[in-house]
Amino acid sequence: VTGVQTCALPISANKGIIDAQYNLANLYYEGIKVRRDYSIAAYWFKEAAVKGHPIAQTNLGVMYEDGQGLKIDNKKAYILYSVASLNGAGDLAIQNMNNIKRKLSDEDIKMTEKFIKICKEKNFVGCDF
């Protein structure tokens, strides 16, 4: 039994508490008190990102861009960085968004912009990343 399994964090994350989901994702991403597992980290970052957590959105974007626990998907990464930057994530999300945008075609950008607009209209909650 690992340290994280003996604490309340997984219980809170499973109850849908956004900060617990984000924090649990970070533990698995960094391998703190648990074996590093990018697939589990991606799962929990996505749970928090869908609920509107801007840093989870940024981190999930990084995982899509780098293929950490997920198939590389630059369009999803761009969407996540864009949404996170509009949602107050800060400079890292903006920098990542601008960097990955160079890897996308004009057509890809147009397609992603529609999704980003819908997500913004939903106040960044409930977006299907």
SULPE-V874018 format. One record per residue. N is the residue number from 1. RES is the residue in one letter. PSI is psi in whole degrees, -180 to 180 (999 if undefined). OMEGA is omega as a letter, one per 30 degrees, with the letter a starting at -180 (none if undefined). NEAR is the number of other ideal C-beta (glycine too) atoms within 12 Angstrom. Layout:
[[N:RES:PSI:OMEGA:NEAR] [N:RES:PSI:OMEGA:NEAR]]
This chain:
[[1:V:127:a:9] [2:T:167:a:19] [3:G:-40:a:14] [4:V:-30:l:30] [5:Q:-20:a:18] [6:T:-4:l:12] [7:C:179:a:19] [8:A:-8:a:15] [9:L:-49:l:28] [10:P:-35:l:28] [11:I:-47:l:16] [12:S:-40:l:21] [13:A:-43:l:34] [14:N:-23:l:15] [15:K:-2:l:15] [16:G:14:l:17] [17:I:115:a:21] [18:I:-45:a:28] [19:D:-34:l:22] [20:A:-40:l:27] [21:Q:-45:l:37] [22:Y:-46:a:34] [23:N:-39:l:32] [24:L:-41:l:40] [25:A:-44:l:43] [26:N:-40:l:30] [27:L:-45:l:29] [28:Y:-35:l:34] [29:Y:-44:a:32] [30:E:-16:a:20] [31:G:38:a:17] [32:I:116:l:20] [33:K:3:l:20] [34:V:164:l:27] [35:R:132:l:18] [36:R:130:a:20] [37:D:102:a:23] [38:Y:-31:l:27] [39:S:-44:l:20] [40:I:-41:l:31] [41:A:-45:a:38] [42:A:-40:l:35] [43:Y:-49:a:27] [44:W:-35:l:41] [45:F:-40:l:42] [46:K:-42:l:33] [47:E:-44:l:32] [48:A:-37:a:39] [49:A:-42:a:44] [50:V:-29:l:27] [51:K:-1:l:29] [52:G:13:l:29] [53:H:112:a:39] [54:P:-35:a:34] [55:I:-36:l:32] [56:A:-38:l:42] [57:Q:-45:l:47] [58:T:-48:a:40] [59:N:-39:l:41] [60:L:-38:l:46] [61:G:-43:l:45] [62:V:-42:a:39] [63:M:-38:l:37] [64:Y:-40:a:33] [65:E:-41:a:30] [66:D:-7:a:22] [67:G:37:l:17] [68:Q:100:l:27] [69:G:-2:a:25] [70:L:158:l:27] [71:K:137:l:17] [72:I:130:l:18] [73:D:95:a:26] [74:N:-30:l:29] [75:K:-46:l:30] [76:K:-40:l:34] [77:A:-44:l:38] [78:Y:-44:l:38] [79:I:-49:a:43] [80:L:-44:l:48] [81:Y:-41:a:43] [82:S:-48:l:38] [83:V:-45:l:45] [84:A:-41:a:40] [85:S:-38:l:31] [86:L:-24:a:28] [87:N:7:l:33] [88:G:19:a:19] [89:A:-27:l:30] [90:G:-164:a:18] [91:D:-38:a:14] [92:L:-44:l:22] [93:A:-41:a:36] [94:I:-45:l:23] [95:Q:-47:l:18] [96:N:-40:l:34] [97:M:-47:a:36] [98:N:-38:a:18] [99:N:-45:a:19] [100:I:-24:l:32] [101:K:-32:l:27] [102:R:-21:a:14] [103:K:-7:a:21] [104:L:151:l:26] [105:S:164:l:14] [106:D:-38:l:11] [107:E:-42:l:11] [108:D:-42:a:22] [109:I:-43:l:23] [110:K:-43:l:15] [111:M:-42:a:18] [112:T:-33:a:33] [113:E:-35:l:23] [114:K:-45:l:17] [115:F:-43:a:25] [116:I:-41:l:31] [117:K:-45:l:18] [118:I:-43:l:20] [119:C:-42:l:30] [120:K:-40:l:22] [121:E:-27:l:15] [122:K:9:a:19] [123:N:31:l:16] [124:F:14:a:34] [125:V:136:l:22] [126:G:13:l:16] [127:C:137:a:33] [128:D:92:l:15] [129:F:999:none:40]]
